[in-house]
Amino acid sequence: MKAVFFIILCLAVFTGCGDGAVTSPSNQSSEYYPLQIGNEWRYIETRNYNYDTVGIYKISVVSKEEINGKIYFKLSDSAKYAEKTRGERYERIEDEKLYYYKNGYSKEVLDIDFVNRDNSVGSFYGSLDKVEYPIGTFYNVKQINWLQVDYSSFNEYAPGIGLISSTSNGVRRELVYAKISDKIYQ
């Protein structure tokens, strides 16, 4: 009887110790990045070194479009980088990954992997049970980062809301308003 118990224990240990990627439940990407026409987010942007307010920018999901046989959500983005407005871009989620396409690009770009750790794109690196901001308290927040030689960004995504904060290149963006479906956060 001891031998049978020992064999079962060994099988349980060896089959449970795989080297595959750690994954979470499969519908999380759309939960943490809700792409739906009419959704809108506004962020206050401040400089990290002196906390001066740079401004407020807005991202809106305005329509759906088919590009190269795939359905994308068209986003209007008023954020400025290097004094240029980001403007319009197209995003879609498939297999726990966020892809974007921008006019002038020859193909789509993988931007975020919400499940696996992959340093070549924005990838999952941790989660927080609870985060508090002036707009509200958020639970089960995913942390996504990009670490490149010349660029780093640390973002926090809340389920049902999307991006709630972002810090990159000396600038911090924090959510001050969101309209997700019929619910308003402010």
N, C-alpha and C positions, 0 to 999 in steps of 0.2 A: 504494500500500500504506500509506503514511503517513497518507493521508486517511481510509482505512477504520479504522485504529487510532485516530486522533483522534476520529472519530465514535463509536466504541464507548466510548472513555474518557469523552467528554462525556455519553453516555447513562447510563453507570454513575454518574457524579457527580450528575447531575440527578435520577435516579430514587432515589438513596440519600439525598437531602437533603429528606425530607418534613418537615412540621411537625406530624405526628400525635404522640400521646402515646407515651412510651416504655413498653413493656410487657415483662413477664417471662413465663416459662413459665406455662401456665394453671392448673396444679393447686396453686399456691403458697398460696392462702388457707387451704385446709384443712390444708396442711402446717404453716403458721405459726399456725394457730388450730384445733387438733384437737378438734372437737366430737364426742364419742362418750360414750354413757352409761357411767358408772363412772369417767370421767376426773376427776382432782382435783388442785388446786394449792393450796399454802400459801405465804404470803408473810409475811416479817417487815416490820413498818412502823416507820420511824424518822423523827424530825423532822430536817430538813436543817440547821437552825441550831445544834442542840446534840447531835445524834445519840442522843437519848433514845429508847429503844424504846417505842413506843406499844402494840404488841401483835402478835399473829399472826392473820391472817384466812385463811379457807378459801373456795374456790370449787369446787363440785362440779356435774357434769352428772348430773342425776337421772332425766330421762325425755325422751321425744319427745311433742310434742302438735301437733295441727293447729289453726291459728288463721287464720281468713279464707282457707281453702283452701291455706295454705302450711304446711310442716312445720318446726317450731321445736324446738330443744333447750331444755329447761327447766333453768336454772341456779339453784342455791342459793348465795347470796353473803353472808358474814358481815361484810364490810367496812362500816365506819361512815363516814358523811359527815354533817357538821353534827349529830353525836350520834344519827343515825338509821341503822339497819341497812339496807343496800340490799335485802336479802331476795331474793325470786325475780324472775327476768326470763327472757325467752325470746330466743334468738339463732338466726340461720341465716346461712349463707353462700351467695351466688349471684353469679356473674360477678365473682369476685375482690373482692367487697364483703361486709362484715359488717353485718347488720341486726339490730336488737333491737326487742322489743315488751315493754311492761310494762303490767300491769293499770292501768286508768285512762287509758291513751293511746288515742286514737281511731284511730291508724294506726301502722305500724312506722316506725322511725327508722333512717336510714343512719348508721352509726357510724364505720366504717373503710373506706377504699379502699386495698387492699394494693398497688395497682399505680400508680395515677395520683396526681399532686399536685393536691390540691383543698383549699384553705384553709377551706372551709365545714364540713369533717368531718375526722376523723383521717385523715391520708394519709401515704403513703410519702415519705420524704425522704432516705433513704440506706441504706447497708448497711455492715456491718463484717465483715471476713474472720474475725476471731477475737475472742471476749470471754471473760474468765475471771472466775468468781465462785466462792465457797466450795463451792457445790453441784456445780460442774463447768465444763468449757471448752466453749463453744458456737461453732459455725462458721456462716458465711453468715447473720448476724443482720440482720434488717430493723429499721430505725428508723422509727417512726410518731409523728407529732406532731399536736397540736391547738394552734393559736395563735389565740386569741380576745382581744378587748379585756380581758376580766375573768378569763380562764382560759388556762392553758397546761399541756400535759402532754407528756412525752417518754417513749415506751415502746420497749422492745426485745423482739422476738419471735424465738425460735429455732425452726428447722424440727424438727418432731416433738415439740416441747415446748409451745410457745405463749409466753405472756407471761413473760419472765424478770426484767424490772425496769421500774419506772415511777416517774417523778418528776413531782409536780404540787403546786402550792400549798403548798410548804414541807414536803412529806411524800415520803419515798422508800419504795418497796416493792420487796423483793428476794425472789426465789424461794428457798425453803428445802426444799421437798418437792414432788414431782409424781408422780402415778400416771397414766401414759398407756398405755392398753390394759393389758398385763400387765407393763409395765416400770416400775420405781420409781427415782426420782432423789432422793437426799438427801445 
